[in-house]
Amino acid sequence: MPSRTRDICPRNIELPLFGSRPARPPIHTSAVYHCDSPEQAQLRLADQEPGYVYQRGKHPNAELLSEKCRQLHRADTALITSSGMAAIALALVACLKQGDHVLISNRLYGETGLIVEREFSRFGIESSQVDLLDLDQLPSEFRENTKLVIAETISNPTLRVVDLAGLADLAHQSGALLMVDNTFASPAVCQPLELGADLVVESMSKIMNGHGDLMLGALCVGKQCDQPLQERLVFANRTWGFSGSPMDCWLAERGLVTLFPRVATASATALRVARELGQHAAVREIVYPGLESHPDHELAKRQFDQANAPSDDSPSCLFGHVLTLQLEGGLETATRFIQSLPEIPFCPSLGEPMTTLSHPASTSHRSLTVANREKLGIFPATIRLSIGLESPEFILEALRNSLADLDF
C-alpha cells in the first residue's frame, strides 16, 4: 500500500469478480498490458503466446469483434481497422508491390478509386477501371502483372450487382485475388467469400453497426488465401497503425447483436417504398435490386442469402436497405426535394437507425466529371435513400409530401 496520498492516484486497484461473468463484454481501454518477463513480452509480440502487450497490435475488444466478423463471413481470418478505407488500404499494402496491376470496377466508391489511382500509383502500382458487369469482355483486361480485382457487391449509388462467382473464377484463372466491398449488403444479405472471393471489406460504420456512432472497418480473408498473405495482413495492420480503438470495437460488437433483424426490417421497408413510389409523376425511375425491373434482379436472387429472408410466405430474399430515386428535373429539383423533407435528413452516409438521404453528385461521386457520372447513371437529380427502422407508412408519407411539392 502506498504510504503517501499522492502515490495512490497512479496505482491500479484490481477488482476481483469472484467467478462472476458479465452478460455483455466489457470495454478494455488499456493501451498497454503488463508482462511477467522479457521472454513473455517477446512471445506475445510475436503471436507465439496468447495475450496482449500494446493496443495497436491487438486488444481484447478488437479480437472479440474480429471473431464475430470471421464467423459471419465464414472466413479464415478477420482483421479490424480504423475505417472501411483503412481496410482497403490494408489489403492494398499487403497484397501489392511495385509493378503490380489492379483491375477496379468503374462503379466503385469514389474514395476507393482515388486511393488506388492517385495514392498507390506513387508506389509504382498500375490500375485500370473496367466494367465488371460484362464478364465476356473482362478476360482481355487482365495483364500478366494483374494481382488484384476490386468490386462491390452492390454498387453505389446505382445498385448494380456483379456476378461474384463468375468474377472470382476469371480472377483466379489469371492468378489474381478478388476483393469485394460488401458494405451495402453486409453479411446479412451476402457472404462473398462463399461465392469465391478472397477478401471482403466491410465499413463497420454503416449497417453492420447500425447506430451511426463509430468509425471502423473489417477485412475478412478467405480460407483459400495462403498463410504468408495472412501473416502480411496481420503484420501490416499492426505496423501501419490501421487498427481500431477498443471503444469503437465494443460499440460495433454491440451493434452486431441486432444486425439481422435490422437488415430484415429495413430491406422489407425498402422494397415496399420502391414498389409504391414507382408510379409517381415526379419520379423518373426507382432503382432497387428487389424490383423485377432491376437489370440484375435474377442474379441478386441467386446470389443473396435467402436463408436470412423474413419468415413469411414470400420466397423473396433480402436485397438491402438502400434504394435510389431518379427524379424528373435537375439539381434545382433535387435541392427542393431535399429541403422540403425535414423528416429524412441529408446525411452523406448510410446504415443509420433513421432513414437518411444522400446526393451522390455532390458527395460520394463529386470527383468525377459530369460525363463520367452520367455514364454511370448518376445525374443532378439522383437521390440515394438509406432506409432505417421507422414504419413504412412514416417514410412513404414523408416522401410523398416532398414529391408533391415538386409540382410535376
VEXVEXLO-584876 format. One record per residue (C-alpha): residue number from 0; x, y, z. Coordinates in pm, 1 decimal, always signed. Layout:
N
(node NUM (X Y Z))
...
***
This chain:
408
(node 0 (+0.0 +0.0 +0.0))
(node 1 (+148.4 +342.4 -93.8))
(node 2 (+249.1 +544.6 +211.2))
(node 3 (+173.8 +886.2 +53.5))
(node 4 (-162.6 +1011.4 -64.2))
(node 5 (-15.5 +1129.0 -395.6))
(node 6 (+109.0 +774.2 -465.7))
(node 7 (-243.1 +631.1 -459.0))
(node 8 (-370.7 +804.0 -773.1))
(node 9 (-142.3 +645.4 -1036.0))
(node 10 (-181.6 +292.2 -899.5))
(node 11 (-433.0 +34.6 -1027.2))
(node 12 (-680.9 -132.1 -796.5))
(node 13 (-766.0 -485.6 -900.5))
(node 14 (-1133.7 -569.2 -851.6))
(node 15 (-1190.4 -944.1 -816.7))
(node 16 (-1500.4 -1074.5 -992.8))
(node 17 (-1535.7 -1376.9 -761.9))
(node 18 (-1630.0 -1603.4 -1052.7))
(node 19 (-1894.2 -1365.0 -1184.2))
(node 20 (-1926.5 -1334.3 -1561.4))
(node 21 (-2071.6 -1018.5 -1719.9))
(node 22 (-2365.1 -1076.0 -1953.8))
(node 23 (-2209.2 -839.1 -2208.9))
(node 24 (-1838.5 -799.8 -2293.4))
(node 25 (-1661.1 -518.4 -2107.3))
(node 26 (-1455.2 -241.8 -2268.2))
(node 27 (-1079.6 -290.5 -2227.4))
(node 28 (-943.2 +60.4 -2282.0))
(node 29 (-587.5 -4.5 -2168.1))
(node 30 (-322.7 +98.8 -2421.3))
(node 31 (-61.9 -130.9 -2268.9))
(node 32 (-63.2 -457.0 -2072.6))
(node 33 (+160.8 -597.3 -1800.6))
(node 34 (+419.6 -858.1 -1894.9))
(node 35 (+569.8 -1102.0 -1646.7))
(node 36 (+909.2 -1115.9 -1817.0))
(node 37 (+1100.3 -1003.5 -2129.4))
(node 38 (+1055.2 -1353.9 -2267.7))
(node 39 (+677.0 -1331.4 -2231.4))
(node 40 (+672.3 -990.1 -2398.1))
(node 41 (+867.5 -1125.0 -2695.2))
(node 42 (+642.2 -1428.7 -2731.0))
(node 43 (+325.1 -1220.9 -2718.0))
(node 44 (+454.7 -961.5 -2962.0))
(node 45 (+545.9 -1243.1 -3199.9))
(node 46 (+198.1 -1400.2 -3162.0))
(node 47 (+359.8 -1713.9 -3023.0))
(node 48 (+175.8 -1690.1 -2691.0))
(node 49 (-178.9 -1564.7 -2627.7))
(node 50 (-206.0 -1232.3 -2453.7))
(node 51 (-167.2 -860.4 -2513.4))
(node 52 (+112.6 -606.4 -2490.4))
(node 53 (+20.0 -293.6 -2684.3))
(node 54 (-320.3 -183.6 -2812.7))
(node 55 (-202.1 -102.7 -3166.3))
(node 56 (-102.1 -467.2 -3213.1))
(node 57 (-417.5 -623.2 -3074.1))
(node 58 (-657.4 -585.1 -2786.2))
(node 59 (-948.9 -787.0 -2644.7))
(node 60 (-1231.7 -582.4 -2797.7))
(node 61 (-1081.5 -599.5 -3146.6))
(node 62 (-1030.1 -973.4 -3115.1))
(node 63 (-1387.5 -1025.7 -2997.8))
(node 64 (-1523.6 -821.5 -3287.9))
(node 65 (-1294.3 -982.7 -3544.3))
(node 66 (-1400.8 -1329.5 -3432.8))
(node 67 (-1766.0 -1242.4 -3481.4))
(node 68 (-1690.7 -1097.5 -3826.1))
(node 69 (-1489.0 -1407.6 -3911.0))
(node 70 (-1783.4 -1628.7 -3824.6))
(node 71 (-2034.6 -1410.4 -4010.3))
(node 72 (-1831.0 -1434.7 -4331.1))
(node 73 (-1707.0 -1790.9 -4268.6))
(node 74 (-1357.2 -1651.3 -4309.7))
(node 75 (-1022.8 -1789.5 -4206.4))
(node 76 (-909.7 -1457.7 -4058.5))
(node 77 (-1074.8 -1122.4 -3989.8))
(node 78 (-890.3 -801.1 -3909.9))
(node 79 (-1040.4 -484.3 -3761.5))
(node 80 (-924.8 -146.4 -3889.5))
(node 81 (-998.1 +215.0 -3802.3))
(node 82 (-1230.7 +264.0 -4104.3))
(node 83 (-1353.2 +93.7 -4417.0))
(node 84 (-1094.9 +284.9 -4619.7))
(node 85 (-825.3 +164.0 -4378.8))
(node 86 (-936.9 -194.1 -4450.6))
(node 87 (-899.3 -130.9 -4824.0))
(node 88 (-559.2 +32.9 -4772.4))
(node 89 (-450.7 -263.6 -4557.8))
(node 90 (-537.0 -506.7 -4837.4))
(node 91 (-351.3 -297.6 -5095.4))
(node 92 (-43.1 -268.0 -4874.5))
(node 93 (-29.3 -641.6 -4802.1))
(node 94 (-124.1 -778.1 -5145.4))
(node 95 (+62.7 -548.8 -5384.7))
(node 96 (+416.2 -446.3 -5469.0))
(node 97 (+581.0 -217.4 -5720.5))
(node 98 (+497.5 -317.3 -6075.9))
(node 99 (+168.7 -491.6 -5993.2))
(node 100 (-157.2 -412.3 -6170.0))
(node 101 (-508.3 -375.9 -6022.1))
(node 102 (-843.7 -401.1 -6200.1))
(node 103 (-1105.5 -182.5 -6032.2))
(node 104 (-1473.9 -154.8 -6105.3))
(node 105 (-1578.5 +167.2 -6277.0))
(node 106 (-1864.1 +179.9 -6024.9))
(node 107 (-1650.0 +176.9 -5710.5))
(node 108 (-1698.3 +418.5 -5423.7))
(node 109 (-1507.2 +732.3 -5520.8))
(node 110 (-1252.0 +723.9 -5240.1))
(node 111 (-1157.4 +365.3 -5327.1))
(node 112 (-1080.2 +466.0 -5682.8))
(node 113 (-881.4 +765.5 -5561.5))
(node 114 (-662.0 +568.2 -5322.9))
(node 115 (-575.5 +316.6 -5596.0))
(node 116 (-526.7 +560.3 -5883.2))
(node 117 (-373.9 +859.5 -5704.4))
(node 118 (-202.4 +725.9 -5394.8))
(node 119 (-79.5 +377.6 -5482.1))
(node 120 (+28.5 +487.6 -5829.0))
(node 121 (+301.9 +682.3 -5645.9))
(node 122 (+442.7 +344.9 -5539.4))
(node 123 (+456.2 +208.1 -5892.3))
(node 124 (+125.4 +20.5 -5887.2))
(node 125 (-78.0 +33.1 -6208.2))
(node 126 (-457.1 +23.0 -6231.7))
(node 127 (-737.9 +8.6 -6485.7))
(node 128 (-1106.4 +87.8 -6449.3))
(node 129 (-1329.6 -174.7 -6609.4))
(node 130 (-1696.6 -266.2 -6631.4))
(node 131 (-1716.7 -575.6 -6413.9))
(node 132 (-2074.9 -638.3 -6522.8))
(node 133 (-1950.1 -751.6 -6864.8))
(node 134 (-1773.2 -1078.0 -6783.7))
(node 135 (-1747.4 -1174.3 -7150.7))
(node 136 (-1517.1 -880.5 -7222.8))
(node 137 (-1330.2 -893.5 -6893.1))
(node 138 (-1061.3 -1154.9 -6976.8))
(node 139 (-897.6 -913.9 -7223.0))
(node 140 (-846.6 -662.1 -6940.2))
(node 141 (-618.9 -888.6 -6737.5))
(node 142 (-242.5 -849.1 -6768.8))
(node 143 (+42.3 -1073.8 -6666.7))
(node 144 (+100.3 -848.0 -6366.1))
(node 145 (-267.1 -822.8 -6257.9))
(node 146 (-270.9 -924.9 -5891.9))
(node 147 (-597.6 -787.5 -5756.7))
(node 148 (-955.1 -720.4 -5871.7))
(node 149 (-1173.0 -485.3 -5664.6))
(node 150 (-1551.8 -499.4 -5686.9))
(node 151 (-1859.2 -410.9 -5482.1))
(node 152 (-2143.8 -648.5 -5403.8))
(node 153 (-2395.1 -369.2 -5465.1))
(node 154 (-2257.2 -58.3 -5634.7))
(node 155 (-2305.3 +294.8 -5508.1))
(node 156 (-2548.9 +455.4 -5589.7))
(node 157 (-2686.1 +275.8 -5896.5))
(node 158 (-2713.3 -53.1 -5705.2))
(node 159 (-2581.1 -279.7 -5978.6))
(node 160 (-2499.8 -634.9 -5868.8))
(node 161 (-2191.7 -811.0 -6003.8))
(node 162 (-2166.1 -1187.1 -6060.7))
(node 163 (-1921.9 -1264.6 -5782.0))
(node 164 (-1878.8 -1634.1 -5855.5))
(node 165 (-1808.0 -1567.4 -6224.6))
(node 166 (-1576.4 -1280.3 -6139.8))
(node 167 (-1385.9 -1492.1 -5887.1))
(node 168 (-1333.8 -1764.2 -6147.4))
(node 169 (-1190.9 -1516.9 -6400.2))
(node 170 (-963.5 -1357.1 -6140.7))
(node 171 (-828.0 -1691.6 -6022.9))
(node 172 (-770.3 -1814.7 -6377.7))
(node 173 (-544.9 -1510.8 -6425.3))
(node 174 (-364.9 -1556.6 -6093.7))
(node 175 (-531.4 -1258.1 -5926.9))
(node 176 (-717.8 -1218.6 -5598.9))
(node 177 (-1074.4 -1084.5 -5579.5))
(node 178 (-1156.9 -828.1 -5309.7))
(node 179 (-1521.4 -733.4 -5259.7))
(node 180 (-1655.2 -430.8 -5073.8))
(node 181 (-1968.4 -571.6 -4910.8))
(node 182 (-2074.5 -257.8 -4723.3))
(node 183 (-2410.6 -203.8 -4895.4))
(node 184 (-2507.5 -566.7 -4840.5))
(node 185 (-2348.6 -673.5 -4509.8))
(node 186 (-2320.6 -1044.7 -4427.5))
(node 187 (-2694.0 -1043.7 -4353.7))
(node 188 (-2753.6 -1016.7 -4730.9))
(node 189 (-2443.8 -1169.2 -4893.1))
(node 190 (-2125.9 -1354.4 -4797.3))
(node 191 (-1885.4 -1304.6 -5091.6))
(node 192 (-1625.8 -1548.9 -4957.4))
(node 193 (-1882.1 -1825.5 -5004.2))
(node 194 (-1905.3 -1724.8 -5371.3))
(node 195 (-1531.0 -1742.5 -5430.9))
(node 196 (-1399.5 -1401.0 -5325.7))
(node 197 (-1063.1 -1396.4 -5147.0))
(node 198 (-1103.5 -1079.3 -4940.9))
(node 199 (-1413.6 -898.7 -4814.9))
(node 200 (-1422.5 -542.0 -4686.1))
(node 201 (-1693.5 -407.8 -4457.4))
(node 202 (-1729.6 -49.0 -4346.2))
(node 203 (-1842.3 -126.6 -3993.1))
(node 204 (-1955.1 +235.7 -3958.5))
(node 205 (-2260.2 +160.7 -4173.7))
(node 206 (-2535.9 -100.2 -4137.9))
(node 207 (-2320.9 -354.0 -3950.9))
(node 208 (-2301.0 -118.0 -3654.2))
(node 209 (-2628.9 +49.3 -3740.4))
(node 210 (-2619.4 +330.1 -3483.8))
(node 211 (-2411.8 +598.4 -3655.9))
(node 212 (-2171.7 +640.9 -3365.3))
(node 213 (-1837.7 +490.2 -3468.0))
(node 214 (-1573.3 +463.3 -3741.1))
(node 215 (-1435.0 +113.9 -3810.6))
(node 216 (-1362.9 -129.8 -4090.9))
(node 217 (-1317.7 -503.7 -4125.1))
(node 218 (-1115.0 -713.1 -4368.8))
(node 219 (-1216.0 -1079.8 -4386.7))
(node 220 (-980.3 -1329.1 -4550.7))
(node 221 (-1093.3 -1644.3 -4728.6))
(node 222 (-965.4 -1988.0 -4635.1))
(node 223 (-806.5 -2029.2 -4978.6))
(node 224 (-560.6 -1744.8 -4912.3))
(node 225 (-216.7 -1873.3 -4824.4))
(node 226 (-54.1 -1832.7 -4485.9))
(node 227 (+212.8 -1581.8 -4599.7))
(node 228 (-59.5 -1340.5 -4717.6))
(node 229 (-248.0 -1371.6 -4390.6))
(node 230 (+72.7 -1307.7 -4197.6))
(node 231 (+145.7 -998.5 -4410.9))
(node 232 (-203.5 -866.8 -4339.6))
(node 233 (-161.0 -909.0 -3964.6))
(node 234 (+185.5 -751.9 -3975.7))
(node 235 (+72.4 -456.3 -4191.5))
(node 236 (-231.2 -388.7 -3974.4))
(node 237 (-5.8 -355.8 -3670.4))
(node 238 (+290.7 -173.0 -3819.5))
(node 239 (+92.9 +73.9 -4033.7))
(node 240 (-135.2 +152.9 -3740.3))
(node 241 (-460.5 +65.7 -3916.3))
(node 242 (-614.8 -91.6 -3606.4))
(node 243 (-936.7 +32.2 -3441.5))
(node 244 (-994.6 +156.0 -3089.2))
(node 245 (-1144.8 -50.7 -2803.7))
(node 246 (-1445.1 +179.1 -2762.2))
(node 247 (-1540.3 +163.3 -3128.9))
(node 248 (-1488.8 -213.6 -3133.5))
(node 249 (-1712.5 -251.5 -2829.6))
(node 250 (-1982.3 -38.0 -2991.5))
(node 251 (-1958.3 -230.8 -3318.3))
(node 252 (-1990.6 -568.2 -3145.7))
(node 253 (-2296.4 -433.2 -2964.3))
(node 254 (-2442.1 -325.3 -3299.0))
(node 255 (-2390.9 -670.8 -3448.9))
(node 256 (-2623.5 -817.7 -3187.2))
(node 257 (-2920.1 -673.5 -3380.2))
(node 258 (-2776.3 -688.0 -3734.7))
(node 259 (-3014.4 -943.9 -3881.1))
(node 260 (-3346.8 -803.2 -3754.0))
(node 261 (-3235.8 -450.7 -3850.5))
(node 262 (-3138.6 -552.1 -4204.5))
(node 263 (-3453.9 -760.4 -4247.9))
(node 264 (-3675.6 -472.7 -4134.1))
(node 265 (-3500.1 -208.7 -4343.0))
(node 266 (-3489.0 -433.9 -4650.8))
(node 267 (-3859.8 -510.7 -4632.8))
(node 268 (-3937.3 -139.9 -4599.1))
(node 269 (-3705.7 -51.0 -4886.1))
(node 270 (-3883.8 -297.4 -5113.3))
(node 271 (-4224.2 -155.9 -5021.5))
(node 272 (-4109.9 +204.5 -5072.3))
(node 273 (-3956.4 +114.1 -5408.6))
(node 274 (-4275.8 -57.0 -5524.9))
(node 275 (-4515.8 +213.4 -5408.9))
(node 276 (-4327.5 +519.6 -5538.7))
(node 277 (-4250.5 +379.2 -5881.2))
(node 278 (-4556.6 +534.8 -6046.2))
(node 279 (-4519.8 +885.7 -5902.0))
(node 280 (-4509.1 +1159.4 -6166.8))
(node 281 (-4203.0 +1324.4 -6012.7))
(node 282 (-4002.1 +1000.6 -6015.4))
(node 283 (-3833.5 +909.6 -6341.5))
(node 284 (-3702.1 +578.6 -6208.7))
(node 285 (-3657.6 +385.4 -5885.4))
(node 286 (-3351.8 +163.3 -5865.0))
(node 287 (-3359.9 -129.3 -5621.6))
(node 288 (-3232.0 -487.3 -5673.9))
(node 289 (-3551.5 -627.4 -5524.5))
(node 290 (-3763.8 -491.8 -5809.0))
(node 291 (-3832.5 -721.8 -6101.0))
(node 292 (-3745.6 -429.6 -6331.2))
(node 293 (-3387.9 -410.5 -6198.4))
(node 294 (-3138.9 -543.7 -6459.1))
(node 295 (-2965.0 -763.7 -6201.0))
(node 296 (-3274.2 -884.1 -6014.8))
(node 297 (-3239.4 -1252.4 -6104.9))
(node 298 (-2867.4 -1252.4 -6025.9))
(node 299 (-2937.7 -1086.1 -5691.3))
(node 300 (-3196.7 -1352.2 -5607.0))
(node 301 (-2943.1 -1626.2 -5675.7))
(node 302 (-2654.5 -1453.6 -5500.8))
(node 303 (-2809.5 -1307.6 -5189.4))
(node 304 (-2874.4 -1521.0 -4884.6))
(node 305 (-3233.9 -1642.4 -4896.0))
(node 306 (-3186.0 -1821.5 -4566.3))
(node 307 (-3192.4 -1481.9 -4395.4))
(node 308 (-3516.2 -1362.3 -4559.7))
(node 309 (-3814.8 -1266.1 -4343.6))
(node 310 (-4003.1 -1570.8 -4215.3))
(node 311 (-4326.3 -1529.4 -4410.5))
(node 312 (-4482.6 -1688.8 -4717.7))
(node 313 (-4276.5 -1478.0 -4959.2))
(node 314 (-3983.7 -1655.8 -5132.3))
(node 315 (-3803.5 -1323.3 -5161.3))
(node 316 (-3455.2 -1288.7 -5014.8))
(node 317 (-3313.3 -967.9 -4867.8))
(node 318 (-3195.6 -706.9 -5117.9))
(node 319 (-3051.2 -446.0 -4881.1))
(node 320 (-3163.0 -122.6 -4722.7))
(node 321 (-3054.0 +123.7 -4993.7))
(node 322 (-3260.2 +244.9 -5289.3))
(node 323 (-3205.5 +523.8 -5540.0))
(node 324 (-3454.9 +771.7 -5687.2))
(node 325 (-3402.1 +935.6 -6023.5))
(node 326 (-3619.8 +1245.5 -6005.4))
(node 327 (-3754.0 +1437.1 -6300.6))
(node 328 (-3563.4 +1762.3 -6345.3))
(node 329 (-3214.3 +1865.9 -6242.1))
(node 330 (-3016.7 +1999.9 -5947.0))
(node 331 (-3285.2 +2255.0 -5858.9))
(node 332 (-3539.5 +1975.1 -5831.0))
(node 333 (-3309.2 +1770.5 -5608.4))
(node 334 (-3240.0 +2071.7 -5386.1))
(node 335 (-3612.2 +2147.1 -5345.8))
(node 336 (-3681.9 +1782.6 -5268.2))
(node 337 (-3409.3 +1767.3 -5002.7))
(node 338 (-3506.6 +2095.6 -4839.0))
(node 339 (-3876.6 +2005.6 -4822.5))
(node 340 (-3806.8 +1674.5 -4647.2))
(node 341 (-3721.3 +1752.4 -4283.0))
(node 342 (-3821.8 +1402.6 -4169.4))
(node 343 (-3540.4 +1246.9 -4374.6))
(node 344 (-3210.7 +1433.2 -4317.9))
(node 345 (-2939.7 +1483.3 -4578.7))
(node 346 (-2658.8 +1274.8 -4426.9))
(node 347 (-2398.8 +1151.4 -4681.2))
(node 348 (-2362.0 +804.9 -4531.8))
(node 349 (-2585.4 +501.9 -4478.9))
(node 350 (-2690.3 +238.6 -4230.3))
(node 351 (-2822.8 +475.0 -3964.5))
(node 352 (-3116.7 +370.6 -3742.7))
(node 353 (-3317.9 +652.8 -3903.8))
(node 354 (-3380.8 +693.2 -4274.8))
(node 355 (-3137.3 +934.8 -4441.4))
(node 356 (-3068.0 +1054.9 -4791.6))
(node 357 (-2761.4 +1148.7 -4990.2))
(node 358 (-2694.9 +1339.7 -5311.0))
(node 359 (-2418.3 +1141.1 -5487.3))
(node 360 (-2330.2 +1407.9 -5746.3))
(node 361 (-2224.2 +1648.6 -5470.1))
(node 362 (-2079.8 +1397.1 -5222.1))
(node 363 (-1954.9 +1044.7 -5296.2))
(node 364 (-1904.7 +1099.2 -5671.8))
(node 365 (-1819.4 +1469.1 -5675.8))
(node 366 (-1467.4 +1399.8 -5806.0))
(node 367 (-1598.0 +1250.5 -6132.1))
(node 368 (-1663.6 +1458.1 -6441.7))
(node 369 (-2025.7 +1520.6 -6536.8))
(node 370 (-1983.5 +1291.3 -6838.7))
(node 371 (-1846.7 +1006.8 -6627.2))
(node 372 (-2122.8 +1045.3 -6369.9))
(node 373 (-2389.8 +1034.9 -6636.8))
(node 374 (-2227.1 +730.4 -6795.1))
(node 375 (-2275.1 +553.1 -6461.5))
(node 376 (-2633.8 +672.5 -6428.3))
(node 377 (-2566.1 +945.8 -6171.6))
(node 378 (-2746.4 +1271.2 -6251.3))
(node 379 (-2802.9 +1602.2 -6069.1))
(node 380 (-3145.7 +1478.1 -5957.8))
(node 381 (-3022.9 +1139.2 -5830.7))
(node 382 (-3116.8 +1081.4 -5465.1))
(node 383 (-2993.4 +784.1 -5264.0))
(node 384 (-3205.6 +669.8 -4969.0))
(node 385 (-3076.2 +463.2 -4678.8))
(node 386 (-3386.8 +314.2 -4522.9))
(node 387 (-3394.1 +298.6 -4144.5))
(node 388 (-3615.8 +142.3 -3881.7))
(node 389 (-3918.0 +372.1 -3898.7))
(node 390 (-4250.4 +234.7 -4016.9))
(node 391 (-4302.3 +214.6 -4394.1))
(node 392 (-4604.3 +443.1 -4354.3))
(node 393 (-4393.2 +718.9 -4195.5))
(node 394 (-4128.9 +705.0 -4469.5))
(node 395 (-4380.1 +687.9 -4755.3))
(node 396 (-4583.8 +979.6 -4621.9))
(node 397 (-4273.0 +1196.4 -4586.4))
(node 398 (-4155.0 +1112.8 -4938.3))
(node 399 (-4495.7 +1163.7 -5096.2))
(node 400 (-4536.7 +1502.8 -4930.3))
(node 401 (-4198.8 +1618.0 -5057.8))
(node 402 (-4261.0 +1482.3 -5407.9))
(node 403 (-4597.9 +1658.0 -5416.7))
(node 404 (-4419.8 +1991.4 -5359.8))
(node 405 (-4227.6 +1941.2 -5684.5))
(node 406 (-4543.5 +2014.1 -5891.7))
(node 407 (-4496.1 +1750.6 -6161.7))
***
